[in-house]
Amino acid sequence: MIVHTSLLILLALVTIPKGSVVGVKLQGRQTGPSETVTLQAVDLEQQELNHKSHDTATVPVAITFATDFKPSLPNPASEPTEVTTPLPKVDLLIKGGGGGSSGQQGLMQIATGGGLSGRTPERRSELAKKYGATPESEDAVEAALAYLAAHQRRDGSWSFDLSKDPCDGKCRDSKKSGEDPTPSTAATGLALLAFLGAGHTHENDGPYTQNVRRGLYYLRDVVSETESGFDWQHGSMYGHGIALMAMSEAMAMTMNEKEPWNHEFYQLVSGGTAFSCIAQHSSGSWGYYPNSPGDLTVTGWQVLSLIAAKRNKMVLQTHTLRDAKAFALSTCPEDRRYWFGYKGPPGQPTTTAVGLALMLYLGESIQFTPLKIALTEMAERGPMKTNVYHDYYATLALHHARHPDWDRWNQQMRDHLVSTQEKTGHEKGSWHFKDRFGDVGGRLYTTAMCTLTLEVYYRYLPLYSATDEFEL
């Protein structure tokens, strides 16, 4: 073994030259570009699964109400219980930059503002100054409220028909007779909204406490209990929506106080909310009558009343507001986004003002470029001045969006209303303009709408403005 080992060592020394380096030698050469490219594999099945998962988040869930439904009204001191239909387990996707800008409706954003906490004497003064009111515009609000108080009827209601007491025809421009229903519930609701917007409730010690209380008592006494909830129509869903909105705002403004109406408010607003949801047409709209195909103007009041009800933690059907938004968007022509029509294309300025306000309430982002353009175009057109329906909704939308053109718009709108208000006589504090919309409701309707427009500074905090306070 020793001999063999020695021989192997000797052979190794002879074979490997002295100074050699053991290693690996690589050689390369430059060539033309290769036509073969290897791509990373993509798991298409997983992508499809993810896509379907996100789509599932926007699948509507139907809730069926029994025909003999009567609202079960819990004690308002306890938190309302929401009955939900089980949903598939999915990752919820919240779309930014305009949910609903495509055919698919995304989950709605919730605006952070829009509360009622500006309706106190201190906050009213602060916000009026901040957002552009003047002493003259505030005097105009006070004169308008005095006019409305003087025209309240003995039963606590208001009427668009000024031939009735207490006016007895002393005012010009009563409601126009015709086929359009003008229920007393709508007139009463509008007048109450004007008082509530300035901070007057049935509980505080202001000059209009009794007027507000009597108006609310009237709406309580004339409501109809149905199998589907509480109904304030009196001939038109306009009446129901506006009355529900007034009852909801009155409840929100006093829900934290110790007063005997809390439970009754909850019953009325809860039942009214249920009726509104069930009265919605399958198109997402509301018409003059429950479940009839509707238009954007009636739908606008129903949406605003349901937003007010939600402020009181009322539970809506899961599809109600989503379907209302889809209907509103369906009235726009394909080639012009946010140019809203009455029941469908073509669009027009008045219904566009309604539609833009609804988009803000229904979660459309103000950062979505087409919406910003539509708001800017509306601001550039300016107030219509005789069409108070257009000007009310347009002012509301521009205020909520805190639009850059707000100051210019507000100056035109505010100063026009101040200068055209009646200054003397029986009609002092009122407005009326010859207009096809205004003539339907007449002087009382026009006065209530102009008052709400001049209260915009503090009536609602801006929907998309950050606030540090607790919102009602």
Residue, then its C-alpha position, 0 to 999 in steps of 0.5 A: m500500500i505504501v509503494h502504490t501510494s508513493l507511485l501515485i504521488l510521483l505520477a501526479l507531480v509529473t503530469i501537472p506542469k509547475g505553475s498551472v491553475v486549475g479552473v473553468k474557462l468560459q467563452g462567449r461571442q456577440t450575436g443578433p437579438s433573439e426572437t424567442v422571449t419567455l414570459q412569466a406565466v399568469d394564473l388566469e383562473q385566479q384572476e377570474l376568481n378575484h374579478k368575480s369576487h369583486d363583482t359579487a360585492t355589488v350584486p343587489v340583495a332583494i328584501t321582500f316585504a309581506t303584503d300585510f306588513k306593519p312596522s314593528l316599532p321598537n323603543p327609541a331608547s334602544e338601538p334599532t335592530e337591522v335585519t339583514t340577508p346573508l351575503p356571500k363572503v367577499d372582499l368589499l371594494i370601495k370604488g373611488g372617483g365616481g362610483g357608478s361612472s360605469g354601468q356597475q354601481g360601486l358601494m356608496q361613499i358616505a359623506t362626512g358632513g351635511g349635519l344639522s349642528g349649524r342650527t343654533p343661534e351661535r353657530r347660525s351667526e358664525l356659519a352665515k358669516k363664514y359662507g357668505a350671508t349678509p345682515e340684509s339676507e338674514d333680515a330677509v329670512e326673518a321677514a319670510l318666517a314672519y310671513l309664513a307664521a302669519h299664513q298658518r291655518r287654524d288646524g296647524s297646516w299650511s296651504f298653497d291655496l291662499s284663498k283659504d284662511p287666514c289669508d282669505g285671498k289677500c295675497r296675489d299669486s295663489k296656487k295655479s289650479g290644474e291637474d298637478p296635486t298640491p297637498s297640504t302635507a307638502a305645504t306644511g312640510l315646506a313651511l316647517l323645513a323653513f322654520l327648522g332650517a333657521g333653528h326653530t323647533h317645537e322645544n326651544d323658546g323661540p318666537y315660532t315654537q308654537n308654529v312648529r309644534r302645531g305644524l308637527y301635530y297636524l302632520r301627526d294627526v293626518v298621517s294614514e296608517t297602511e299595511s306598508g307603513f305611514d303615509w302622508q301622500h294626500g294625493s301625491m308622493y310629493g306630500h309624503g316625501i316633504a312631510l317625512m323630511a320635516m318630521s325627520e329633521a325635527m326629530a334629529m334636532t330634538m332627539n337628545e332632549k328629554e321630551p315626550w315626543n321622542h317615541e312618537f317621532y320614532q314611530l312616525v319616521s320609521g313608518g314613513t321610511a318603510f312606506s317610502c321604500i316600498a313605494q319605490h318603483s322597480s326602475g329606482s324612481w318614485g312617481y306621483y303614486p306608490n310603485s308608479p314609474g317616476d321622474l327626477t323631481v319626485t325622486g329628489w324629495q324622496v331621496l332627501s327625506l330618506i337621507a334625513a331619516k337615516r340621520n335618525k338611524m332608520v334602516l332602509q332596504t339595501h337597494t333603495l338608494r343604490d337604485a335611486k342613483a341608477f335611475a338618476l344616471s339613466t336620465c343622462p344621455e350617453d354622450r353627456r355625463y351629468w346632464f340629467g333629464y326629467k324621466g330620461p334624456p335629453g337633459q335640462p338645467t332644472t333637472t340637472a340641478v336636482g341630479l347633481a345635488l342627488m349625486l353628492y348625497l348618494g356618494e359620487s366623489i367630488q374629485f370625479t372629473p366629470l362631476k366637477i365639470a358639470l358643477t362648474e358648468m352649472a355655476e357658470r350658467g348662473p342662477m335662473k332667478t325666476n325658477v326657484y326650484h332650479d336655484y334651490y337645488a343648484t345652491l344646495a349642490l354648490h354649497h355641499a361641494r364647496h365649489p370654487d365659484w361659490d362666492r360668485w354664485n352666492q352673491q348673485m343668488r343672495d342679492h337677487l332674493v334680497s332685492t325681490q322680496e316684498k317689503t310692505g303690506h300683507e305680502k311683506g316677506s314673501w316672494h313670487f316669480k312668474d314661472r311654470f314651476g312656481d305657479v303650481g305652488g304659488r306665493l307660499y311655495t315660492t316663499a318657502m323655497c326662497t327661504l330655504t335657499l337663503e338659509v343654506y349657509y347654516r341649514y346643512l354643514p357642507l357634505y364634503s367639508a371636514t368638521d371637528e364637531f359632532e354631527l346631528 
